[in-house]
């Protein structure tokens, strides 16, 4: 009887393992997975089936409005970005990848996407202005360039650039996030559309890729606002 039970348990375990292997093989050969790998790399999730499954769960869960300016305005807070200082973006909206993670554009790729010197030069603007700023590698997405602000004993990641499309993620106040979205320069990260994770006191925004060198002049004002916002938060 014991041997029969063991055999039954073993068969059940083998069946589960077989189903997982078959499911993994199916996913690995699916077009959706291949497209996701192409967009994800390099990114924050592991570029494998495990990362894909996390992305799938996030995508089906985070379906809120990524341009909900009314919500941001209703939760308005301190602002460092004057709407009159930011021109309306003239390029139209880029096409955004269908997954919540990674949050990327798949059209309107940056003019300088293959020129690492451009982003280093841009980050240097803030290092020159703010002694507490420095360049580094993103701690959120692990392998892409980022700008940090040292506040006391803490290091805050202000902005990072996605090297495949040239878009950015930046942390802003809600009021400044609303201004950026209203002017057409970006959208909320999908995480911000969930009430479970959108209450950190800062707002994660995608800035669309720079299509012309002068776009960096607009983004300089936005990054300035982010740095000043983080400094103000630190003094509370």
N, C-alpha and C positions, 0 to 999 in steps of 0.2 A: 504493500500500500504506500509506504514511504517513497519507494522508488517511483511509483506511479505519479505521486504528488510532485516529486522533484522533476520528473520528466515533463509534467504539465506546466510547472512554473518556468522551466527552461524554455519550453516551446513558446510560452507567452512572451517571455523576454526576447527571444530571438525574433518573434513576429514584430514586436515593437521596434527593435533595432532595424529590422528589415524595412519596416514602413518609413522610419526616419531616413535611412539611406536612400530609399527610393524617392522620398519627398525631396531630399537634398539634391539628388541627381536631377530631378525634374526642374527644380528651381534654378540650378546651376546652368541648365541648358535652355532656360526660357529667355525670350527676347527682352522682357522687362528687366530681368536680373542683369543681363549684359549691358543694357542701357544705363542702369543704375550704377554699375561698376565704372562705366565711362565717366559719369558725372561725379561720382563720389571721390574718385582718386585724383589728387589727395584731399582728404577730408577728415572729419572727426571720428566717424565710425570705422570699425575694422572693415576693410574691403573684402568681405566674405559673406557666406550665407547668414551667419549670425548677425552681422551688421545690417544686411538687407532685411531681415525679419524685424529688427528694431525699427528700421526706417518705415517698413510697411505699417507697423502698429502706430507709429507717430503720424503717418500720412492719413490713416483712416480716422484718427482721433482728433487731429488738429485741422479742422475745416472751417474755422472762423474767418471773418472778413479781415484781410491783411491791410485794408485801407480804411479802417473804422476811425475816421477823424472825429466823429461825434463823440465816441467813447473817450478818446484821448482828451478832447477838449473838456468833457464833463468831469474828468479826473485831473484837470489842469493843475500844474504845480509851477515851480520856479522856471523861468525861461531866460536863456542867454542868447537867443537867436531872434533877431527882429525880422518879421516877415518881409518888410520892405527891402531888406538887404539881400534877399535871395530871389533871383530871377526864376521865372517858370521854365522848366526843362522843355526843350523844343523838339526832342527826338521821338516822341511817342513812347508808349510802354514797351519794354522788352518782353520777350516770351520767357516765362519762368518754368523751370523743370517741375514736373508734376509731384515730386516727392517733398515732404516736409523737411526731411533730412537726407541729403544735403539741400540747403536752400540756395539755389543757384539760378542764374539766367542762362538761357541757351540760344539767345539771339543778342544782337548789339554787343558783341564781344569788344573788350577794351582795345583802344588803339595801341596801347603799350603793354599788352598782355605778356609779351615775350621779352620785355625790357625791365629787368629787375632794378636797374639803376634809377628808373623813374620813381618807383615807390620809395626807395631809400632816400632820394632827394626830397620827396614830399614829406616823409617822416622827419627829415632833418630840419624842416621849417619849425617844427614844434620843439625839437631838442634845443634849437637856438633860442626860442622864446621862453621855454619853461625848463629850468635846470633839472626838474624832477622827472622829465620825460626821457625815455630811452627806447631804442629798437630792440626787438627780440623775436623769438619764435612763439606763435600763438599757443597758449595753454589750453585753449578751447578746441582748436583743430590741429594742434601738435606739429604741423610741418609747414606752416605758411607764415609770412612776415606780419609782424604786429607792432603796434606802438603801445608802450606802457607808461603809466604814471605812478611814480613812487609816492605814497602818502603815508608818512610815518613808517611803520614797520610793514605796511601792506603794499603790494604791487598790483595795480588795477590795469587790466587790459582795456584800452580805450577803443581801438579799432584794429581789425585785421583785413588783409586783402586776399581774396581767392585767386590763386595763380592761374587757374584754367580759363576763367571768364573775365576776371578783372573787377568783379563786384566786391563790395565790402560788407562787413557787419560792424556796427558801432553802437555804443550805449549812450542814450540821450534821456533828458527829462521827457515827460509825456507831452508837455507843451511844445518843446522843440521838435519832438518826433512828429507831432501833428503838422507843424510848419513844413518840415521836409517832405512829408507825404502829400500835403496840399499843393506844394509847388512841383510835384511830379518827379522828385529825385530819388524816391525809394518807397519801401513798403515795410510793414511789420514782419519780423520773423514769425513763422507759424506758431512758435511757443507762446508768443504774446497774445494769441487769439484764444488761449485757454485760461479760464479764471483760476485754474490750479497753479499756474506758474507765472502769471502776469502781475504779481503783487510784490515785486522785489524792490520797488521804489525807483527803478530805472527801466528804460524801454529799449529792447534790442531791435534795431532797424537795419534792413539791407539798404545800402546805397548802391544804386545801379552803376555799372561800369563807366569809366570815363571814356567818352568817344572823341574828345578833343582835349588838347593840353590845358585850355582855359577852364575846363571843368574843375581842375584842381583848385582854382581860385574860389569857386563855390564851396568845395569840400573843405577848404581851409577854414572857412567861417563855421562850418558844421562841426569840425573837429575841435576848434576853439571852444565852441559851446559845450561840447562833451567834457573837455578838460575842466572848464570852469564849473560845470555842474558837479563833477566828482570832487573838486576842491571844496565846493560849498557843502556837499554832503558830509565831508570829513570833519567840518567844523561844527556840525550840529551836535 
